[in-house]
Amino acid sequence: MSSAIISSGVARRIALPAQDEDVATLRRAIVAKLTYSVGTDPIVATERDWFVATALATRDRIVERWMPSTRSNYANNRKRVYYPGFPN
């Protein structure tokens, strides 16, 4: 029987960043992407520029969390399941 509730012992070991610190870090990452990847000064950036910078910063965060999991799976020879895509 599995439970969606995490035990209090496990919950205490999970370190969560402070929300304010996490928001500030994301803001800095977005401005950095806007400046260095999109190549636009924040003062004159369009809504599209901000959108692209936000998407790139978000993708970076996802990949940072995904890579250790993927490397662990390869290192432990875990099986992977691939689903075929739908035809266009």
Residue pairs with C-beta under 8 A, 6 or more apart in sequence:
6 14
17 25
26 57
26 61
29 57
29 60
29 61
30 50
30 53
30 54
30 57
31 42
31 53
32 57
33 52
33 53
33 54
33 56
33 57
33 60
34 40
34 42
34 45
34 49
34 50
34 53
35 41
35 42
37 52
37 53
37 56
38 45
38 49
38 52
38 53
38 56
40 46
40 49
40 53
45 53
72 78
73 80
